[in-house]
Amino acid sequence: MKKNLRYILILPFLQVFVQVGIASSFPQLTKIFDSTLLASTFIGITPLVSIIFGSFWGKILESKGESKTFLYSMALWSTAIYLSGLSLKLPILAIIFRAIQGIADSALFSNALTVISKAEFSQKEQTKYFGLVEFLASFGAVMGPIIIGTGFIYMSHYILMTVGVILFIGTLFVYKQLPIIEIHSENVKKQVTKFSPRIFLAAFFGILTLAVIVGFQATMPLFIEKHISNPIFGKIYISIFALSLMLGNLFKHKISGVKIWIPLATFATLILAIFLSTFSIVVFLLLIVISGLFLGLSLTMSSEYASYLSVGFEEKGMAVFSAFRISGNFFGPYLSLFYSMGGMNFFMLVLSIISLISTIFLFNFKRNYNEIKEI
């Protein structure tokens, strides 16, 4: 089964590749639409709509399985990407197609997370696979700004159309390989527990973590371009930040379990960056990259946390978790407004407070985890 996981685990990469690539193009979208509000909405509408349809894909996973879920979601998703690029000259229509993309968006992450949650892995091995999923997603955050972000600079009205066509053709090709995936084997955990709202502890923690990450991804290009006239440097910095996220994803299995100190380390790093920002912009930018390491650890930890809390209702639990966590992609771009209102230090202060608040959803972990082990 592990050899066949590669077809499903690539889905989070694609989801983040497109979303972050578009988010990193915020300056170019603002010029195209002549509106920061329309640009933010174009970026954020997809994850917002995906919240509504998260549980819907959980039911599809239960009834149709991973292979058909892949086909249905990817065909709709890639077509919507093509149409949103085709209609960029009509902002409202482009936003509508991005909303249609959101119908399928949550299926990409939930498909991968459900597969890992249902498979009979040890806790350490499961954490390793969750880390791999987040690692691939973060790799998407590296490649998105480089390919889609740069594409918006030089071929803004064609880049999404090109990506949509390639992904649609790839979907049809890969689907032929998917019947060999046998996730629903005799060894898979059975659905024995009714859906529990405790999954929202992990979801809200994931939302806040992802919002901070996307806030940086959407805002830092603006900050960099303010100091350096070449917009390419903004895309490069976001890719470096994403590499730091990847390291956090990759090494989370070395720190197995839910650890409150991880988001607290993010908070402390961002506060330190605020104090040192007046002394050196290089140190300031370096500390933001370091915060990406802790944010990567937190992002993988949110999936690990959700897996602990959804034992017995994995399909619905992980589908709801992934759909709600994706909403961080919606709120993240709007955090750029704090940069516009009060400058970079005010923006950093807001993000550090969000990281601190996120720890609230981790305090009940031990009590809930003990309950789960008794199931």
TORSE-444846 format. One record per residue (C-alpha): x, y, z; residue number from 1. Coordinates in Angstrom, 1 decimal. Layout:
<atoms>
X: X&Y: Y&Z: Z&resi: NUM
...
</atoms>
This chain:
<atoms>
X: 0.0&Y: 0.0&Z: 0.0&resi: 1
X: 2.8&Y: 2.4&Z: 0.8&resi: 2
X: 4.1&Y: 2.3&Z: -2.8&resi: 3
X: 0.6&Y: 3.3&Z: -4.0&resi: 4
X: 0.3&Y: 6.2&Z: -1.6&resi: 5
X: 2.3&Y: 8.5&Z: -3.9&resi: 6
X: -0.8&Y: 9.1&Z: -6.1&resi: 7
X: -2.9&Y: 10.4&Z: -3.3&resi: 8
X: -0.1&Y: 12.2&Z: -1.4&resi: 9
X: 0.6&Y: 14.5&Z: -4.3&resi: 10
X: -2.8&Y: 16.1&Z: -3.9&resi: 11
X: -1.9&Y: 18.5&Z: -1.1&resi: 12
X: 1.1&Y: 19.6&Z: -3.1&resi: 13
X: -1.2&Y: 20.6&Z: -6.0&resi: 14
X: -3.7&Y: 22.3&Z: -3.7&resi: 15
X: -1.0&Y: 24.5&Z: -2.0&resi: 16
X: 1.0&Y: 25.0&Z: -5.3&resi: 17
X: -2.0&Y: 26.7&Z: -6.9&resi: 18
X: -3.3&Y: 28.6&Z: -3.8&resi: 19
X: 0.1&Y: 30.0&Z: -2.7&resi: 20
X: 1.1&Y: 30.7&Z: -6.2&resi: 21
X: -2.0&Y: 32.8&Z: -6.6&resi: 22
X: -1.6&Y: 34.4&Z: -3.1&resi: 23
X: 2.0&Y: 35.4&Z: -4.0&resi: 24
X: 0.6&Y: 37.2&Z: -7.0&resi: 25
X: -1.4&Y: 39.6&Z: -4.9&resi: 26
X: 0.5&Y: 42.7&Z: -6.2&resi: 27
X: -0.1&Y: 41.7&Z: -9.8&resi: 28
X: -3.8&Y: 40.8&Z: -9.1&resi: 29
X: -4.3&Y: 44.2&Z: -7.5&resi: 30
X: -3.1&Y: 45.8&Z: -10.7&resi: 31
X: -5.2&Y: 43.6&Z: -12.9&resi: 32
X: -8.4&Y: 44.2&Z: -10.9&resi: 33
X: -7.5&Y: 47.7&Z: -9.8&resi: 34
X: -8.7&Y: 46.8&Z: -6.4&resi: 35
X: -7.1&Y: 45.3&Z: -3.3&resi: 36
X: -10.5&Y: 44.0&Z: -2.1&resi: 37
X: -11.2&Y: 42.1&Z: -5.4&resi: 38
X: -7.6&Y: 40.7&Z: -5.4&resi: 39
X: -8.0&Y: 39.5&Z: -1.8&resi: 40
X: -11.4&Y: 38.0&Z: -2.6&resi: 41
X: -10.0&Y: 36.2&Z: -5.6&resi: 42
X: -7.3&Y: 34.7&Z: -3.4&resi: 43
X: -9.6&Y: 33.9&Z: -0.4&resi: 44
X: -12.9&Y: 32.8&Z: -2.0&resi: 45
X: -11.7&Y: 29.3&Z: -2.8&resi: 46
X: -10.8&Y: 28.2&Z: 0.8&resi: 47
X: -14.0&Y: 29.9&Z: 2.1&resi: 48
X: -16.2&Y: 27.9&Z: -0.2&resi: 49
X: -14.3&Y: 24.7&Z: 0.6&resi: 50
X: -15.4&Y: 24.9&Z: 4.2&resi: 51
X: -19.0&Y: 24.4&Z: 3.2&resi: 52
X: -18.3&Y: 21.3&Z: 1.1&resi: 53
X: -15.8&Y: 19.6&Z: 3.5&resi: 54
X: -18.3&Y: 17.1&Z: 4.9&resi: 55
X: -19.7&Y: 16.5&Z: 1.4&resi: 56
X: -16.4&Y: 15.0&Z: 0.3&resi: 57
X: -16.3&Y: 12.9&Z: 3.5&resi: 58
X: -19.5&Y: 11.2&Z: 2.3&resi: 59
X: -18.0&Y: 10.7&Z: -1.2&resi: 60
X: -14.9&Y: 9.1&Z: 0.3&resi: 61
X: -17.1&Y: 6.8&Z: 2.3&resi: 62
X: -19.3&Y: 5.7&Z: -0.6&resi: 63
X: -17.1&Y: 6.0&Z: -3.7&resi: 64
X: -13.5&Y: 5.4&Z: -2.3&resi: 65
X: -10.3&Y: 7.3&Z: -2.9&resi: 66
X: -9.9&Y: 6.7&Z: -6.6&resi: 67
X: -13.3&Y: 8.1&Z: -7.7&resi: 68
X: -13.0&Y: 10.9&Z: -5.3&resi: 69
X: -9.7&Y: 11.8&Z: -6.9&resi: 70
X: -11.3&Y: 11.8&Z: -10.4&resi: 71
X: -14.4&Y: 13.8&Z: -9.4&resi: 72
X: -12.6&Y: 16.4&Z: -7.4&resi: 73
X: -9.6&Y: 16.9&Z: -9.7&resi: 74
X: -11.7&Y: 17.2&Z: -12.9&resi: 75
X: -13.8&Y: 19.9&Z: -11.3&resi: 76
X: -10.9&Y: 21.6&Z: -9.7&resi: 77
X: -8.6&Y: 21.8&Z: -12.7&resi: 78
X: -11.5&Y: 23.0&Z: -15.0&resi: 79
X: -12.3&Y: 25.8&Z: -12.6&resi: 80
X: -8.7&Y: 26.9&Z: -12.5&resi: 81
X: -8.7&Y: 27.1&Z: -16.3&resi: 82
X: -11.9&Y: 29.1&Z: -16.4&resi: 83
X: -10.8&Y: 31.5&Z: -13.6&resi: 84
X: -7.7&Y: 32.3&Z: -15.7&resi: 85
X: -9.7&Y: 32.7&Z: -18.9&resi: 86
X: -12.0&Y: 35.3&Z: -17.2&resi: 87
X: -9.4&Y: 37.5&Z: -15.4&resi: 88
X: -10.5&Y: 40.5&Z: -17.4&resi: 89
X: -13.9&Y: 40.1&Z: -15.8&resi: 90
X: -13.1&Y: 40.1&Z: -12.0&resi: 91
X: -16.5&Y: 39.0&Z: -10.7&resi: 92
X: -16.7&Y: 36.1&Z: -13.1&resi: 93
X: -13.2&Y: 35.1&Z: -12.3&resi: 94
X: -14.1&Y: 35.1&Z: -8.6&resi: 95
X: -17.1&Y: 32.9&Z: -9.3&resi: 96
X: -14.9&Y: 30.3&Z: -11.0&resi: 97
X: -12.5&Y: 30.5&Z: -8.1&resi: 98
X: -15.5&Y: 29.8&Z: -5.8&resi: 99
X: -16.4&Y: 26.8&Z: -8.0&resi: 100
X: -12.8&Y: 25.6&Z: -7.5&resi: 101
X: -13.4&Y: 25.8&Z: -3.8&resi: 102
X: -16.1&Y: 23.1&Z: -4.1&resi: 103
X: -13.4&Y: 20.6&Z: -4.9&resi: 104
X: -10.5&Y: 22.2&Z: -3.0&resi: 105
X: -11.1&Y: 20.5&Z: 0.3&resi: 106
X: -11.2&Y: 17.0&Z: -1.3&resi: 107
X: -7.5&Y: 17.2&Z: -2.1&resi: 108
X: -6.2&Y: 17.4&Z: 1.4&resi: 109
X: -9.0&Y: 15.3&Z: 3.0&resi: 110
X: -8.3&Y: 12.4&Z: 0.6&resi: 111
X: -4.6&Y: 12.3&Z: 1.6&resi: 112
X: -5.2&Y: 12.7&Z: 5.3&resi: 113
X: -8.0&Y: 10.1&Z: 5.4&resi: 114
X: -5.8&Y: 7.5&Z: 3.7&resi: 115
X: -3.0&Y: 8.0&Z: 6.4&resi: 116
X: -5.5&Y: 8.1&Z: 9.3&resi: 117
X: -7.2&Y: 4.8&Z: 8.3&resi: 118
X: -4.0&Y: 2.9&Z: 7.5&resi: 119
X: -2.5&Y: 0.7&Z: 10.3&resi: 120
X: 0.7&Y: 2.7&Z: 11.0&resi: 121
X: 2.4&Y: 3.1&Z: 14.3&resi: 122
X: 2.1&Y: 6.5&Z: 15.9&resi: 123
X: 5.6&Y: 7.5&Z: 14.8&resi: 124
X: 5.1&Y: 6.1&Z: 11.3&resi: 125
X: 1.8&Y: 7.9&Z: 11.0&resi: 126
X: 3.3&Y: 11.2&Z: 12.1&resi: 127
X: 6.1&Y: 10.6&Z: 9.5&resi: 128
X: 3.5&Y: 10.4&Z: 6.8&resi: 129
X: 1.6&Y: 13.4&Z: 8.0&resi: 130
X: 4.9&Y: 15.2&Z: 8.0&resi: 131
X: 5.4&Y: 14.0&Z: 4.4&resi: 132
X: 2.0&Y: 15.3&Z: 3.3&resi: 133
X: 2.8&Y: 18.7&Z: 4.9&resi: 134
X: 6.3&Y: 18.6&Z: 3.4&resi: 135
X: 4.9&Y: 18.1&Z: -0.1&resi: 136
X: 2.3&Y: 20.9&Z: 0.6&resi: 137
X: 5.1&Y: 23.2&Z: 1.7&resi: 138
X: 7.1&Y: 22.2&Z: -1.5&resi: 139
X: 4.0&Y: 23.4&Z: -3.3&resi: 140
X: 4.4&Y: 26.7&Z: -1.5&resi: 141
X: 8.0&Y: 26.8&Z: -2.8&resi: 142
X: 7.1&Y: 26.1&Z: -6.4&resi: 143
X: 3.8&Y: 28.1&Z: -6.5&resi: 144
X: 5.4&Y: 31.5&Z: -6.3&resi: 145
X: 8.3&Y: 30.5&Z: -8.6&resi: 146
X: 6.0&Y: 29.2&Z: -11.4&resi: 147
X: 2.5&Y: 30.8&Z: -10.9&resi: 148
X: 3.8&Y: 33.9&Z: -9.2&resi: 149
X: 6.4&Y: 34.5&Z: -11.9&resi: 150
X: 3.9&Y: 33.6&Z: -14.5&resi: 151
X: 1.6&Y: 36.4&Z: -13.3&resi: 152
X: 4.4&Y: 38.8&Z: -13.9&resi: 153
X: 5.1&Y: 37.9&Z: -17.5&resi: 154
X: 1.9&Y: 36.1&Z: -18.7&resi: 155
X: -0.8&Y: 37.0&Z: -16.3&resi: 156
X: -3.7&Y: 36.1&Z: -18.5&resi: 157
X: -2.4&Y: 32.7&Z: -19.5&resi: 158
X: -0.7&Y: 31.1&Z: -16.5&resi: 159
X: -3.8&Y: 29.7&Z: -14.8&resi: 160
X: -5.2&Y: 28.5&Z: -18.1&resi: 161
X: -2.0&Y: 26.6&Z: -18.8&resi: 162
X: -1.9&Y: 25.1&Z: -15.3&resi: 163
X: -5.6&Y: 24.1&Z: -15.6&resi: 164
X: -5.1&Y: 22.3&Z: -18.9&resi: 165
X: -2.0&Y: 20.4&Z: -17.6&resi: 166
X: -3.7&Y: 19.3&Z: -14.4&resi: 167
X: -6.9&Y: 18.1&Z: -16.3&resi: 168
X: -4.8&Y: 16.0&Z: -18.7&resi: 169
X: -2.7&Y: 14.7&Z: -15.8&resi: 170
X: -5.9&Y: 13.7&Z: -13.9&resi: 171
X: -7.1&Y: 11.5&Z: -16.7&resi: 172
X: -3.7&Y: 9.9&Z: -17.0&resi: 173
X: -3.2&Y: 9.2&Z: -13.3&resi: 174
X: -6.8&Y: 8.0&Z: -12.7&resi: 175
X: -5.9&Y: 4.9&Z: -14.8&resi: 176
X: -3.2&Y: 4.1&Z: -12.3&resi: 177
X: -5.5&Y: 4.5&Z: -9.2&resi: 178
X: -7.5&Y: 1.2&Z: -9.2&resi: 179
X: -4.4&Y: -0.5&Z: -7.7&resi: 180
X: -4.8&Y: 1.5&Z: -4.5&resi: 181
X: -6.5&Y: -0.8&Z: -2.0&resi: 182
X: -7.1&Y: 1.4&Z: 1.1&resi: 183
X: -10.2&Y: -0.4&Z: 2.3&resi: 184
X: -8.4&Y: -3.6&Z: 3.3&resi: 185
X: -9.3&Y: -5.9&Z: 6.2&resi: 186
X: -6.6&Y: -4.3&Z: 8.3&resi: 187
X: -8.1&Y: -0.8&Z: 8.1&resi: 188
X: -9.7&Y: 0.6&Z: 11.2&resi: 189
X: -13.5&Y: 0.3&Z: 11.2&resi: 190
X: -15.8&Y: 3.1&Z: 11.7&resi: 191
X: -17.0&Y: 2.5&Z: 15.3&resi: 192
X: -17.5&Y: 6.0&Z: 16.7&resi: 193
X: -20.0&Y: 8.7&Z: 15.9&resi: 194
X: -18.7&Y: 12.0&Z: 14.7&resi: 195
X: -17.4&Y: 14.0&Z: 17.7&resi: 196
X: -17.1&Y: 17.8&Z: 17.8&resi: 197
X: -13.7&Y: 17.4&Z: 19.5&resi: 198
X: -12.2&Y: 17.4&Z: 16.0&resi: 199
X: -12.7&Y: 21.1&Z: 16.0&resi: 200
X: -10.0&Y: 21.5&Z: 18.6&resi: 201
X: -7.5&Y: 20.4&Z: 15.9&resi: 202
X: -9.4&Y: 22.4&Z: 13.2&resi: 203
X: -9.3&Y: 25.7&Z: 15.0&resi: 204
X: -5.6&Y: 25.2&Z: 15.9&resi: 205
X: -4.9&Y: 24.5&Z: 12.2&resi: 206
X: -6.9&Y: 27.5&Z: 11.0&resi: 207
X: -4.9&Y: 29.9&Z: 13.1&resi: 208
X: -1.6&Y: 28.3&Z: 12.1&resi: 209
X: -2.4&Y: 28.3&Z: 8.4&resi: 210
X: -3.8&Y: 31.9&Z: 8.6&resi: 211
X: -0.4&Y: 33.1&Z: 10.0&resi: 212
X: 1.5&Y: 31.2&Z: 7.2&resi: 213
X: -0.7&Y: 32.6&Z: 4.4&resi: 214
X: -0.6&Y: 36.0&Z: 6.0&resi: 215
X: 3.2&Y: 36.0&Z: 5.5&resi: 216
X: 2.9&Y: 34.5&Z: 2.0&resi: 217
X: 0.5&Y: 37.2&Z: 0.9&resi: 218
X: 2.2&Y: 40.2&Z: 2.6&resi: 219
X: 5.9&Y: 39.7&Z: 2.4&resi: 220
X: 6.0&Y: 40.2&Z: -1.4&resi: 221
X: 4.5&Y: 43.6&Z: -0.8&resi: 222
X: 7.0&Y: 44.4&Z: 1.9&resi: 223
X: 10.0&Y: 43.2&Z: -0.3&resi: 224
X: 8.8&Y: 45.0&Z: -3.4&resi: 225
X: 8.6&Y: 48.2&Z: -1.3&resi: 226
X: 12.3&Y: 48.0&Z: -0.7&resi: 227
X: 13.5&Y: 46.3&Z: -3.9&resi: 228
X: 12.0&Y: 47.3&Z: -7.2&resi: 229
X: 12.3&Y: 43.9&Z: -8.9&resi: 230
X: 9.2&Y: 41.8&Z: -7.9&resi: 231
X: 11.1&Y: 38.5&Z: -8.5&resi: 232
X: 12.8&Y: 39.0&Z: -5.1&resi: 233
X: 9.5&Y: 38.9&Z: -3.3&resi: 234
X: 8.7&Y: 35.5&Z: -4.9&resi: 235
X: 12.2&Y: 34.2&Z: -4.0&resi: 236
X: 11.8&Y: 35.2&Z: -0.4&resi: 237
X: 8.4&Y: 33.5&Z: -0.1&resi: 238
X: 10.0&Y: 30.3&Z: -1.5&resi: 239
X: 12.8&Y: 30.5&Z: 1.1&resi: 240
X: 10.1&Y: 30.9&Z: 3.8&resi: 241
X: 8.3&Y: 27.8&Z: 2.3&resi: 242
X: 11.6&Y: 25.9&Z: 2.5&resi: 243
X: 11.7&Y: 26.6&Z: 6.3&resi: 244
X: 8.1&Y: 25.3&Z: 6.5&resi: 245
X: 9.2&Y: 22.2&Z: 4.8&resi: 246
X: 12.0&Y: 21.5&Z: 7.3&resi: 247
X: 9.4&Y: 21.8&Z: 10.1&resi: 248
X: 7.1&Y: 19.4&Z: 8.3&resi: 249
X: 9.9&Y: 17.0&Z: 7.7&resi: 250
X: 11.2&Y: 16.8&Z: 11.2&resi: 251
X: 7.9&Y: 16.8&Z: 13.1&resi: 252
X: 8.1&Y: 13.0&Z: 13.5&resi: 253
X: 11.2&Y: 13.6&Z: 15.6&resi: 254
X: 9.0&Y: 15.4&Z: 18.1&resi: 255
X: 6.0&Y: 13.1&Z: 18.1&resi: 256
X: 2.8&Y: 14.2&Z: 19.9&resi: 257
X: 1.1&Y: 17.5&Z: 20.6&resi: 258
X: 3.5&Y: 20.0&Z: 22.1&resi: 259
X: 2.3&Y: 23.4&Z: 23.3&resi: 260
X: 5.8&Y: 24.9&Z: 23.2&resi: 261
X: 5.8&Y: 24.8&Z: 19.4&resi: 262
X: 3.3&Y: 27.6&Z: 18.7&resi: 263
X: 4.8&Y: 29.4&Z: 21.7&resi: 264
X: 8.2&Y: 29.3&Z: 20.0&resi: 265
X: 6.5&Y: 31.0&Z: 16.9&resi: 266
X: 5.1&Y: 33.7&Z: 19.2&resi: 267
X: 8.5&Y: 34.3&Z: 20.8&resi: 268
X: 10.3&Y: 34.4&Z: 17.4&resi: 269
X: 7.9&Y: 37.0&Z: 15.9&resi: 270
X: 8.1&Y: 39.2&Z: 19.0&resi: 271
X: 11.9&Y: 39.1&Z: 18.9&resi: 272
X: 11.7&Y: 40.0&Z: 15.2&resi: 273
X: 9.6&Y: 43.1&Z: 16.0&resi: 274
X: 12.2&Y: 44.3&Z: 18.6&resi: 275
X: 15.1&Y: 43.8&Z: 16.2&resi: 276
X: 13.5&Y: 45.2&Z: 13.1&resi: 277
X: 14.9&Y: 48.7&Z: 13.7&resi: 278
X: 18.4&Y: 47.4&Z: 14.0&resi: 279
X: 18.7&Y: 45.2&Z: 10.9&resi: 280
X: 16.3&Y: 44.3&Z: 8.1&resi: 281
X: 18.4&Y: 41.2&Z: 7.3&resi: 282
X: 18.0&Y: 39.9&Z: 10.9&resi: 283
X: 14.3&Y: 40.7&Z: 10.7&resi: 284
X: 13.8&Y: 38.7&Z: 7.5&resi: 285
X: 15.9&Y: 35.9&Z: 8.9&resi: 286
X: 13.7&Y: 35.6&Z: 12.0&resi: 287
X: 10.6&Y: 35.4&Z: 9.9&resi: 288
X: 12.2&Y: 32.5&Z: 8.1&resi: 289
X: 13.0&Y: 30.8&Z: 11.4&resi: 290
X: 9.4&Y: 31.3&Z: 12.5&resi: 291
X: 8.5&Y: 29.3&Z: 9.4&resi: 292
X: 10.3&Y: 26.3&Z: 10.9&resi: 293
X: 8.0&Y: 26.4&Z: 14.0&resi: 294
X: 4.9&Y: 27.0&Z: 11.8&resi: 295
X: 5.8&Y: 23.9&Z: 9.8&resi: 296
X: 6.0&Y: 21.9&Z: 13.0&resi: 297
X: 2.6&Y: 23.3&Z: 14.0&resi: 298
X: 1.0&Y: 22.6&Z: 10.7&resi: 299
X: 2.0&Y: 18.9&Z: 10.8&resi: 300
X: 1.0&Y: 18.7&Z: 14.4&resi: 301
X: -2.5&Y: 19.9&Z: 13.6&resi: 302
X: -3.0&Y: 16.9&Z: 11.2&resi: 303
X: -1.5&Y: 14.6&Z: 13.9&resi: 304
X: -3.8&Y: 16.1&Z: 16.5&resi: 305
X: -6.8&Y: 15.6&Z: 14.2&resi: 306
X: -5.9&Y: 12.0&Z: 13.6&resi: 307
X: -5.9&Y: 11.3&Z: 17.4&resi: 308
X: -9.3&Y: 13.0&Z: 17.8&resi: 309
X: -11.0&Y: 11.3&Z: 14.8&resi: 310
X: -10.3&Y: 7.6&Z: 15.6&resi: 311
X: -13.4&Y: 5.7&Z: 14.6&resi: 312
X: -14.8&Y: 8.3&Z: 12.2&resi: 313
X: -11.8&Y: 9.0&Z: 10.1&resi: 314
X: -13.5&Y: 9.9&Z: 6.7&resi: 315
X: -15.9&Y: 12.4&Z: 8.1&resi: 316
X: -13.5&Y: 13.6&Z: 10.8&resi: 317
X: -10.5&Y: 14.3&Z: 8.5&resi: 318
X: -12.7&Y: 15.7&Z: 5.8&resi: 319
X: -14.2&Y: 18.2&Z: 8.2&resi: 320
X: -10.8&Y: 19.0&Z: 9.7&resi: 321
X: -9.2&Y: 19.6&Z: 6.3&resi: 322
X: -12.1&Y: 21.7&Z: 5.1&resi: 323
X: -12.1&Y: 23.9&Z: 8.2&resi: 324
X: -8.3&Y: 24.2&Z: 8.3&resi: 325
X: -8.3&Y: 25.4&Z: 4.7&resi: 326
X: -10.3&Y: 28.4&Z: 5.8&resi: 327
X: -7.0&Y: 29.7&Z: 7.1&resi: 328
X: -6.2&Y: 30.3&Z: 3.4&resi: 329
X: -9.2&Y: 32.6&Z: 3.3&resi: 330
X: -8.4&Y: 34.6&Z: 6.4&resi: 331
X: -4.7&Y: 34.8&Z: 5.7&resi: 332
X: -4.7&Y: 37.2&Z: 2.8&resi: 333
X: -6.9&Y: 39.6&Z: 4.7&resi: 334
X: -4.2&Y: 39.9&Z: 7.4&resi: 335
X: -2.4&Y: 42.0&Z: 4.9&resi: 336
X: -4.8&Y: 44.8&Z: 5.8&resi: 337
X: -3.0&Y: 45.1&Z: 9.1&resi: 338
X: 0.2&Y: 45.8&Z: 7.2&resi: 339
X: -1.7&Y: 48.5&Z: 5.2&resi: 340
X: -3.2&Y: 50.0&Z: 8.4&resi: 341
X: -0.2&Y: 50.0&Z: 10.8&resi: 342
X: 3.0&Y: 48.9&Z: 9.0&resi: 343
X: 5.1&Y: 45.8&Z: 9.3&resi: 344
X: 5.6&Y: 45.8&Z: 13.1&resi: 345
X: 1.8&Y: 46.1&Z: 13.7&resi: 346
X: 1.2&Y: 43.3&Z: 11.2&resi: 347
X: 3.9&Y: 41.1&Z: 13.0&resi: 348
X: 2.3&Y: 41.9&Z: 16.4&resi: 349
X: -1.1&Y: 40.7&Z: 15.1&resi: 350
X: 0.4&Y: 37.4&Z: 13.8&resi: 351
X: 2.3&Y: 36.8&Z: 17.0&resi: 352
X: -0.9&Y: 37.2&Z: 19.0&resi: 353
X: -2.7&Y: 34.8&Z: 16.7&resi: 354
X: 0.0&Y: 32.2&Z: 17.3&resi: 355
X: -0.3&Y: 32.7&Z: 21.1&resi: 356
X: -4.1&Y: 32.4&Z: 21.0&resi: 357
X: -3.8&Y: 29.1&Z: 19.0&resi: 358
X: -2.3&Y: 27.3&Z: 22.0&resi: 359
X: -5.8&Y: 27.5&Z: 23.7&resi: 360
X: -7.0&Y: 24.7&Z: 21.5&resi: 361
X: -4.2&Y: 22.4&Z: 22.7&resi: 362
X: -4.8&Y: 22.5&Z: 26.4&resi: 363
X: -7.4&Y: 19.7&Z: 26.4&resi: 364
X: -5.2&Y: 17.4&Z: 24.3&resi: 365
X: -4.2&Y: 15.0&Z: 27.1&resi: 366
X: -7.7&Y: 14.6&Z: 28.4&resi: 367
X: -9.1&Y: 13.9&Z: 24.9&resi: 368
X: -6.3&Y: 11.6&Z: 24.0&resi: 369
X: -6.9&Y: 9.5&Z: 27.1&resi: 370
X: -10.5&Y: 9.2&Z: 26.1&resi: 371
X: -9.6&Y: 8.1&Z: 22.6&resi: 372
X: -7.2&Y: 5.4&Z: 23.8&resi: 373
X: -10.1&Y: 3.8&Z: 25.7&resi: 374
X: -12.2&Y: 3.5&Z: 22.5&resi: 375
</atoms>
